[in-house]
Amino acid sequence: GNSNNGVCRPLDLSSTSTSVGSEVTFSTDSPTYIKAIGCGIGDEDKILVFYKANTSGKLHYRVGSPSNSGTNTTISFGSESTSIQGGASTGSPLWVDAAWDDSNNKVIVTWTDATSYKGYIRCGTITPASGTSITWDAVESEYANKAYHAHVVYNSWDNRGVAVYRDTDNSNYGTGRPFNPNASLPAR
């Protein structure tokens, strides 16, 4: 076994075949609630992996850079971040999701706090100097009092994101809350 490590396998997709690269470990802390997204910043491709770290019980991330091609494809990850829960969200994260705002080169992350079930969202940019860390715009913003199974998507056609979730405070309706990642995040 791999001792419950968080691992990934890079894929090199071509029009005729798929090559699988070597297994790469991104966390040795038994991660859960894992969400990975790919993004491009100028001519650099990145992979962002968000996860709940077992030891802290909080949301962390790693930024990776893919290299080579075919079965030689690999990913080099930067250091594990400190918890990105910087303010109101005090419980462990549930239902983690992320999206990439390609118009503004921002990552958008949403999660539900396991203690309060409040929905939180946070936006940031990959730090140009390191290329392996994220500079957050502000502490997380609460967007829902009870946000179950939350997801986030970015729409480049109108430069806005939408957090979607099951609103248990509103008869369990499916709810969407639009926001502008460059402005203030959705206020309740």
N, C-alpha and C positions, 0 to 999 in steps of 0.2 A: 504494500500500500504506500500511499504518499503522505501518511500522517495527517490527513485532513488539510493539506495545503491547498491554497487557491492557485490553480494552474490555468494556462491557456495554451492553445496550439494555433500558431499563425497559419493562415491559408493564403496561397497565392493562386488567384483565380485568373484564368485566361479564357479566351473564347472557346477553347476546345478541351481544357482539362483543369483539374484542381490539384495542386500540390500541397501537402500538409508538412509544415515545418516541425521542428523539435518542440517538445513541451517546455514551457517557461513558467516558473513559479513567480506569482506576484504577491503572495502572502503566505506566511507560515503560521498564522494565527487563527486557524480554523474559521475562515470567513463565511458569512452567510449573507443573504439578501444582496447578491452580486448583480451589478448592472454594468455592462461594457458598451462603449460607443466608439466609433471611429470618427475622426475629424481631420480636416486639412487646414493648415495655417500657411498661407502662401504656397511654397513648394514643399513643405514638410508635412508628412502624414503623422498622426498621433493616434494612440489608443488610450482611452480614459477608462479606468476600472474603479467603480465605486463599490464599497462593501462595508458591512458591519464587522468590525474586528472583535474577536471573541474576548480578548483580555480587557479592553476598555468598554465594550458594549456600545460603542459609538460608531458613527459613520466616518470612514476614511477613504482615501483614494490613492491611486498610483497613476502616473502618466508614463506611457511607454512610446518608444520610437521603433518602428519596424525597419529591418534592413535586409539586404540580399534578396534572393528570389528563389522560386521553386522549393525543393525540399530543404534548401539552406536558409529559408526565411526564418528570422528570429526576431525577438523583441527585447529591447533593453529598457528596463524600467528605472525611473528615478526612485528616490527614497520614499518610504511610506509617509503620508501626511500625518499631521496631528488631526484630531477630530475636527470636522468641518462644522459641527454643531456649536456655534459660538455664542448663542444667546438664549432664546426662549425655549428651545427644544432640549429638554433634559433627559428624556427617556431614551431607550434603545430605538433605533430606526426600524421601521417595517416598510414593505412595499416601496423600495427604492427605484427610482427611474431617472433617466437623464436624456437630454437632447442637446444638439449642437446648433447654435445660431450662426449659420455661415455668413450672414450679412455683416455681423459685428464681431465675429470670432469669439463668441462667448459660449461657455457651457452653462446649461440650466439643469439643476438637480432638484428633485422633489422627493420627499419621504413623509411617512406618517410616524408620529411619535408614539411608541408602544405604551407609554404611560397614560397620556391624555387623549390619544387618537386625533390630535390636531394635525392638519396638513401644513407642511413647511416647504418653502422654496428658496433657492439661493442661486445667484448667478456670479460668474467670474470669468477671467481670461487666463490663458496659459501664459506664465511669466516668460517674456522673450529671452531674458538673460540666461535662464537655466533650461527652459524648454521642458522641464519635468515637474514644475509646480504650478499651482493656480493662485492667482491674486483675486481674492473675493471682493466684490463691489461693496458689500455690507453684510451684517449678520443676517441670518435667515429671517424671512418674513412669514408670518402665519397667513394662510389663505383660506382655511376652513376650520371650523370648530370640530368636526368629525369627518375626516377624509379617509375612507376605506378604499383600498386597491387603487391608489392614485397613479396616474401616468402624466407625462408632460410631452408636448410636441411643439416644434417651432415651425411656423409658416413663413417662408421667405417672401411670399407674394405680398404680404402686408406687414412684414417685420414685427410680428407679434407671436407670442407663445400662448398655449392654452394648457392649463392644468385640468385634467378630467378625473373624476372620482365618484364614488358612491357616497352621497350625503345622508348619513344616518340621522342628522338633525332635521332633515326635510323628507320624511317618508321613504327613505332609502332611494331617492331619485338619483339617476345619473346626472351629474352636474358638470358643466364646463365653466372655467373662469379664465378669460383672456387677460394677458398682461403684456407689457412692453419691457423686454429684458434690459433696455438702456435707460428706462425711467424708473420710477418707484415701482416696486413689485406690488402684486395685488393686495390691497388693504382690505381688511374685514370691516 
